[in-house]
Amino acid sequence: MALTGRAALLAALGSLPVGIWAPDWTGVLAVDGALAVACACDYALAAPVRRLRLSRSGDTSVRLGETADVTLTVTNPSHRPLRARLRDAWPPSSWQPGTEATASRHPLTVPPGERRRLTTRLRPTRRGDRQADRVTIRSYGPLGLAARQATHKVPWTVRVLPPFTSRKHLPSKLARLRELDGRTSVLARGEGTEFDSLREYVPGDDTRSIDWRATARQTAVAVRTWRPERDRHILIVLDTGRTSAGRVGDAPRLDSAMDAALLLAALASRAGDRVDLLAYDRRVRTSVQGRTSVDLLPSLVNAMAPLEPELVETDARGLTATVLRTAPRRSLVVLLTTLDAAPIEEGLLPVLPRLTQRHTVLLASVADPHVARMSASRGTTDSVYEAAAAAQAQEERRRIADQLRHHGVTVVDATPEDLAPALSDAYLALKSAGRL
């Protein structure tokens, strides 16, 4: 038996104390004799809670930052009306800070033999799977003096997907792709390696594009036009080692890398290229291969959702071997990792020639905008020291980037807001130059 605050207040005002044993309590509670009888009757009239039948329905996935509604159906098979308070418990990261107390608790009234539905609105603050915990129900008697309480397990999982905030850049990147592909009035002449068509020469055309055989068959000078290659293979590799756990702004570097990977995948699939995904640190964390352009993005966001950085040093040799097995033919390998000196010089650079001999390699890294702000600070002794430290860090990243470029790697180093469009621009530049 659980006594309510109302019963405790009446007990404090009582004048004839007697004792009753409350199993939920640690001792004997003194109450008035008449009140004891009332509490016992109230407890007996409260609807039983262990016999209640509960089930769930609703959303099974949601993008980070959006809301998900999960409906809990409570069926009362007893012959007594259920008057209760219900708590639908979820992990703390399922709510915005400070909202759990109001969002998870519901008043509940269910007549005998009927059922009612309650909706719990989640607003997760982290990616991954959020699993429902316990449903606790406290059933009150008609006087509100005593209550029955029980806990039920009602399993449900909501997968929190990456938000894909960079999708706002997709229309402008697709417009640039259409220009490269010759589907607008702006034609990129002499670019790409796949022959598209012949047209009449206009001043300013590259003379190397003149088709002399076609010119001989007609009265006007004819030039060849080209279009970017299609059906190329792109392998996006997410480094999930310890460096991806570093926070830049409000999110880990891994989240920014995921966002850039999604924009690139959406753009490349529209360009007719095949896109695969590999997440690796010391073993394969997830892999997406062989998806059609329709299924690609849903498969990627679903695979990325539960990924978390691992606090281990990435095995560069194992990563290289896995990439070579996954992409046996020439591909564009997009490696989203760090530009820190130690992981690159001691890990990636010794094995990089194995990748560049077979594949075109593009490396993208998340830069910290706070470092740029520090490098511009002046006015006090502390700010000057901060500026010197920031300048040294920036110079170190430039040095590492130059070493990578010396090995034929295209390097993109940008802040979280700029990484996704910068990576897509680098892809379009490679496609325009016929290097895929």
Legacy VTK file of the C-alpha trace (Angstrom):
# vtk DataFile Version 3.0
C-alpha trace
ASCII
DATASET POLYDATA
POINTS 436 float
0.000 0.000 0.000
1.198 3.496 -0.837
-0.369 6.326 1.165
-0.849 9.663 -0.510
-0.001 13.132 0.757
-3.660 13.656 1.593
-3.627 10.645 3.937
-0.424 11.861 5.604
-1.970 15.260 6.233
-5.059 13.727 7.810
-2.860 11.484 9.936
-0.974 14.501 11.236
-4.261 16.066 12.273
-5.596 12.870 13.883
-5.998 12.473 17.656
-6.299 8.654 18.144
-3.065 7.136 16.815
-2.968 3.462 15.955
-0.470 1.583 13.826
-0.740 0.038 10.359
2.100 -1.473 8.386
2.842 0.068 4.952
5.047 -2.296 2.856
6.500 0.589 0.841
7.613 2.334 4.044
10.388 1.523 6.512
8.393 1.672 9.698
5.026 2.035 11.280
2.936 5.059 10.352
0.702 6.472 13.045
-2.762 7.313 11.779
-6.183 7.865 13.182
-8.272 4.715 13.595
-11.032 5.938 11.334
-8.479 7.096 8.827
-6.878 3.637 8.829
-10.194 2.087 7.885
-10.716 4.707 5.174
-7.261 4.101 3.742
-7.803 0.347 3.711
-11.134 0.740 1.907
-9.662 3.215 -0.540
-6.806 0.832 -1.314
-9.250 -2.026 -1.857
-11.304 0.037 -4.307
-8.304 1.204 -6.339
-8.069 -0.528 -9.700
-5.343 -3.217 -9.836
-2.311 -2.135 -11.850
-0.439 -5.395 -12.436
-3.257 -6.743 -14.622
-3.248 -3.735 -16.931
-2.324 -4.477 -20.548
0.017 -1.972 -22.263
1.230 -1.683 -25.838
3.050 0.916 -27.942
2.823 2.409 -31.408
4.105 5.510 -33.169
7.360 6.821 -34.614
10.345 4.514 -34.911
12.784 7.087 -36.294
13.306 10.834 -36.129
15.937 13.305 -37.284
18.032 14.881 -34.571
16.392 18.142 -33.492
12.875 17.057 -34.469
10.108 15.491 -32.354
8.835 11.905 -32.260
5.452 10.835 -30.881
5.158 7.435 -29.183
1.656 6.317 -28.229
1.058 4.102 -25.196
-2.247 2.175 -25.120
-3.482 1.194 -21.642
-6.254 -1.402 -21.367
-8.120 -1.840 -18.068
-9.492 -5.432 -17.879
-10.763 -5.084 -14.293
-14.238 -4.147 -13.096
-13.032 -1.022 -11.305
-12.348 2.362 -12.899
-8.700 3.279 -13.115
-7.716 6.679 -11.742
-3.974 6.952 -12.034
-0.812 8.866 -12.691
1.551 7.362 -15.275
5.257 7.946 -15.885
6.667 6.848 -19.245
10.427 6.710 -18.624
13.016 7.149 -21.416
16.778 7.858 -21.352
17.676 11.456 -20.374
18.927 12.249 -23.913
15.373 11.679 -25.199
14.270 15.111 -23.948
15.356 18.685 -24.066
16.918 19.655 -20.710
14.307 20.488 -18.102
11.305 19.068 -20.001
11.333 15.429 -18.853
9.206 16.014 -15.743
6.251 17.372 -17.721
6.657 15.377 -20.951
6.845 11.909 -19.374
4.057 12.170 -16.764
0.385 11.802 -17.656
-2.926 11.723 -15.754
-4.941 8.646 -16.715
-8.575 7.607 -16.319
-9.767 4.332 -17.858
-13.302 2.987 -17.260
-13.695 -0.767 -16.630
-13.102 -2.892 -19.726
-11.972 0.062 -21.840
-8.651 1.442 -23.057
-7.069 4.838 -23.460
-4.132 6.169 -25.444
-1.431 8.497 -24.130
1.153 10.186 -26.353
4.678 10.871 -25.142
6.504 13.448 -27.247
10.266 12.931 -27.472
12.815 15.485 -28.623
16.185 13.682 -28.565
19.430 15.559 -28.107
21.782 12.828 -29.408
21.945 10.445 -32.339
21.468 6.717 -31.895
18.834 4.327 -30.584
16.657 5.499 -27.722
14.927 2.614 -25.955
11.919 2.958 -23.694
12.582 2.176 -20.046
9.788 1.427 -17.557
6.173 2.515 -17.382
5.193 3.187 -13.788
1.495 3.476 -12.928
0.057 4.572 -9.576
-3.656 3.763 -9.240
-5.631 5.800 -6.687
-8.751 4.891 -4.789
-11.891 7.076 -5.031
-10.915 9.036 -1.880
-7.328 9.608 -3.011
-5.975 8.335 0.330
-4.149 5.166 -0.822
-2.781 3.886 -4.078
-1.482 0.767 -5.782
1.702 1.032 -7.806
3.382 -1.257 -10.349
5.949 -1.067 -13.110
5.595 -2.524 -16.623
8.161 -3.156 -19.326
6.806 -2.011 -22.696
9.697 -2.187 -25.225
10.041 0.404 -27.987
12.992 1.880 -29.869
13.268 5.219 -31.620
16.289 5.640 -33.879
17.596 9.212 -33.933
19.044 9.949 -37.390
21.647 12.535 -38.412
19.949 15.886 -39.085
21.506 16.438 -42.573
21.537 20.217 -42.162
23.703 20.654 -45.278
20.855 19.593 -47.577
20.137 23.313 -47.999
23.234 23.422 -50.257
22.022 20.628 -52.528
20.040 22.772 -55.039
23.037 25.028 -55.793
25.355 22.023 -56.175
22.895 20.311 -58.499
22.719 23.484 -60.602
26.500 23.410 -60.950
26.302 19.717 -61.844
23.791 20.473 -64.605
26.180 23.059 -66.003
28.953 20.492 -66.093
26.643 17.957 -67.640
25.607 20.319 -70.442
21.938 20.382 -69.542
21.765 24.180 -69.267
22.779 27.000 -71.569
26.206 27.141 -69.894
28.309 24.379 -71.439
31.649 23.455 -69.942
33.698 22.975 -73.125
36.679 20.726 -73.278
36.048 19.253 -69.807
35.434 15.669 -68.834
36.465 12.610 -70.785
33.200 11.244 -72.221
32.303 12.487 -75.712
28.894 14.160 -75.779
28.149 15.748 -79.179
29.359 17.980 -82.007
28.475 21.623 -82.484
29.596 24.571 -84.565
32.804 26.344 -83.555
32.503 29.746 -81.861
35.362 32.136 -81.110
37.031 31.258 -77.835
36.661 27.480 -78.183
39.718 25.371 -77.529
41.182 24.518 -80.927
42.152 21.106 -79.590
38.433 20.262 -79.515
38.011 20.728 -83.274
36.892 17.527 -85.000
38.657 17.776 -88.374
36.904 14.761 -89.866
33.473 16.169 -89.085
34.603 19.577 -90.358
35.648 18.026 -93.679
32.149 16.574 -94.121
30.396 19.915 -93.675
30.899 23.575 -94.467
31.316 24.800 -90.832
34.055 24.016 -88.346
32.807 21.411 -85.838
34.066 20.978 -82.297
33.563 18.148 -79.848
31.782 18.739 -76.530
32.396 16.587 -73.516
30.519 15.675 -70.413
31.693 14.452 -67.027
32.013 10.716 -66.605
29.123 8.752 -65.157
28.842 5.494 -63.273
32.057 6.095 -61.337
32.593 4.514 -57.924
32.909 6.712 -54.828
33.863 5.221 -51.466
33.256 7.511 -48.480
35.361 6.503 -45.467
34.493 7.837 -42.007
37.328 7.714 -39.487
35.594 6.854 -36.182
38.796 6.805 -34.078
39.626 9.033 -31.134
40.217 12.190 -33.192
36.589 12.102 -34.371
35.437 12.502 -30.754
36.854 16.025 -30.434
34.085 18.571 -30.155
34.023 21.562 -32.476
31.290 23.902 -31.361
28.363 21.892 -30.022
29.013 18.604 -31.814
31.767 16.013 -32.267
33.851 16.138 -35.435
32.231 12.878 -36.488
28.822 14.566 -36.777
30.210 17.254 -39.103
31.897 14.553 -41.191
28.597 12.676 -41.465
26.797 15.791 -42.641
29.418 16.389 -45.357
29.237 12.728 -46.393
25.460 12.909 -46.813
25.614 15.986 -49.057
28.341 14.412 -51.184
26.402 11.153 -51.465
23.211 12.950 -52.501
25.102 14.951 -55.140
27.107 12.026 -56.505
24.057 9.778 -56.797
22.285 12.490 -58.816
25.374 12.635 -61.027
24.978 8.950 -61.836
27.877 7.718 -59.711
27.801 4.745 -57.348
28.378 5.609 -53.689
29.415 3.272 -50.857
30.152 4.035 -47.206
32.703 2.593 -44.802
33.185 3.560 -41.125
36.417 2.310 -39.597
38.799 2.729 -36.644
40.312 -0.630 -35.722
37.512 -2.594 -37.319
34.597 -1.934 -39.629
31.883 -0.148 -37.649
29.372 -0.003 -40.482
29.283 -0.506 -44.238
26.780 0.428 -46.923
27.341 -1.008 -50.390
25.422 -1.597 -53.590
22.468 0.695 -52.912
20.454 2.292 -55.696
20.119 6.055 -55.891
16.612 5.792 -54.398
17.704 3.734 -51.389
21.103 5.380 -50.856
20.298 8.265 -48.504
17.880 6.287 -46.264
20.474 3.532 -45.975
23.256 5.987 -45.134
21.386 7.893 -42.420
20.185 4.628 -40.885
23.729 3.233 -40.833
25.228 6.454 -39.446
22.654 6.942 -36.671
24.181 4.594 -34.048
27.801 5.449 -34.857
29.804 6.898 -31.994
33.519 7.806 -31.851
35.732 5.108 -30.397
38.500 6.274 -28.045
41.181 4.259 -29.841
43.884 5.172 -32.338
42.759 4.449 -35.887
44.641 1.576 -37.529
45.773 3.207 -40.794
47.142 -0.055 -42.223
43.921 -1.890 -41.490
41.906 0.969 -42.947
43.972 0.941 -46.144
43.651 -2.818 -46.534
39.880 -2.622 -45.993
39.525 0.150 -48.565
41.485 -1.837 -51.144
39.279 -4.880 -50.550
36.087 -2.831 -50.698
37.108 -0.928 -53.862
39.154 -3.310 -56.025
38.797 -1.075 -59.109
39.807 2.545 -59.523
37.560 4.751 -57.409
37.371 8.088 -55.692
38.184 7.446 -52.023
36.888 10.263 -49.802
38.547 10.005 -46.395
36.951 12.095 -43.652
39.579 12.231 -40.929
41.886 14.605 -39.067
44.790 16.802 -40.190
46.579 16.441 -36.869
50.274 15.783 -37.340
50.720 12.574 -35.326
47.909 10.464 -36.839
48.838 11.556 -40.384
52.633 11.320 -40.216
52.814 8.161 -38.127
49.701 6.424 -39.427
48.441 7.490 -42.859
51.489 8.776 -44.765
53.482 5.493 -44.635
50.600 3.556 -46.246
49.208 6.345 -48.440
51.070 5.288 -51.636
49.110 2.020 -51.614
45.908 4.056 -51.945
47.086 6.705 -54.402
48.560 4.128 -56.778
45.149 2.608 -57.356
42.643 5.311 -56.424
42.037 9.045 -56.516
42.103 10.169 -52.878
40.290 13.168 -51.409
40.852 13.930 -47.726
38.462 16.208 -45.822
38.992 17.457 -42.291
36.998 19.567 -39.824
38.780 22.769 -38.782
38.028 24.514 -35.502
36.718 28.083 -36.109
37.807 29.008 -32.592
41.441 28.690 -33.709
40.859 31.250 -36.457
39.308 33.646 -33.946
42.243 33.136 -31.600
44.742 33.929 -34.368
43.102 37.327 -34.886
43.007 38.307 -31.219
45.204 41.171 -30.009
45.304 43.792 -27.261
46.457 41.906 -24.169
49.362 39.658 -23.301
47.093 36.617 -23.045
45.469 37.300 -26.427
48.873 37.640 -28.088
49.948 34.271 -26.678
46.652 32.781 -27.887
47.215 34.249 -31.349
50.725 32.789 -31.481
49.468 29.340 -30.455
46.661 29.499 -33.036
49.057 30.570 -35.792
51.344 27.673 -34.931
48.419 25.221 -35.083
47.286 26.601 -38.436
50.790 26.376 -39.851
51.011 22.765 -38.685
47.786 21.897 -40.525
49.025 23.634 -43.687
52.263 21.661 -43.499
50.397 18.362 -43.187
48.078 19.344 -46.041
51.081 20.138 -48.252
52.571 16.715 -47.524
49.321 15.057 -48.533
49.095 17.095 -51.743
52.681 16.062 -52.533
51.356 12.485 -52.617
48.568 13.482 -55.025
45.807 13.828 -52.435
43.184 16.555 -52.779
42.737 18.185 -49.358
39.688 20.013 -48.011
40.125 21.746 -44.640
37.053 23.708 -43.570
34.948 24.617 -40.536
31.850 22.532 -39.715
29.537 24.988 -41.504
31.685 25.067 -44.641
32.934 21.477 -44.812
29.948 19.957 -46.615
29.749 22.510 -49.498
33.563 22.621 -49.776
33.744 18.830 -50.100
31.028 18.836 -52.766
32.860 21.581 -54.669
36.035 19.497 -54.590
34.115 16.531 -55.996
32.661 18.666 -58.793
36.116 20.050 -59.591
37.539 16.526 -59.914
34.592 15.517 -62.062
34.985 18.591 -64.265
38.693 17.890 -64.722
38.036 14.284 -65.717
40.026 12.878 -62.788
37.381 10.399 -61.590
LINES 1 437
436 0 1 2 3 4 5 6 7 8 9 10 11 12 13 14 15 16 17 18 19 20 21 22 23 24 25 26 27 28 29 30 31 32 33 34 35 36 37 38 39 40 41 42 43 44 45 46 47 48 49 50 51 52 53 54 55 56 57 58 59 60 61 62 63 64 65 66 67 68 69 70 71 72 73 74 75 76 77 78 79 80 81 82 83 84 85 86 87 88 89 90 91 92 93 94 95 96 97 98 99 100 101 102 103 104 105 106 107 108 109 110 111 112 113 114 115 116 117 118 119 120 121 122 123 124 125 126 127 128 129 130 131 132 133 134 135 136 137 138 139 140 141 142 143 144 145 146 147 148 149 150 151 152 153 154 155 156 157 158 159 160 161 162 163 164 165 166 167 168 169 170 171 172 173 174 175 176 177 178 179 180 181 182 183 184 185 186 187 188 189 190 191 192 193 194 195 196 197 198 199 200 201 202 203 204 205 206 207 208 209 210 211 212 213 214 215 216 217 218 219 220 221 222 223 224 225 226 227 228 229 230 231 232 233 234 235 236 237 238 239 240 241 242 243 244 245 246 247 248 249 250 251 252 253 254 255 256 257 258 259 260 261 262 263 264 265 266 267 268 269 270 271 272 273 274 275 276 277 278 279 280 281 282 283 284 285 286 287 288 289 290 291 292 293 294 295 296 297 298 299 300 301 302 303 304 305 306 307 308 309 310 311 312 313 314 315 316 317 318 319 320 321 322 323 324 325 326 327 328 329 330 331 332 333 334 335 336 337 338 339 340 341 342 343 344 345 346 347 348 349 350 351 352 353 354 355 356 357 358 359 360 361 362 363 364 365 366 367 368 369 370 371 372 373 374 375 376 377 378 379 380 381 382 383 384 385 386 387 388 389 390 391 392 393 394 395 396 397 398 399 400 401 402 403 404 405 406 407 408 409 410 411 412 413 414 415 416 417 418 419 420 421 422 423 424 425 426 427 428 429 430 431 432 433 434 435
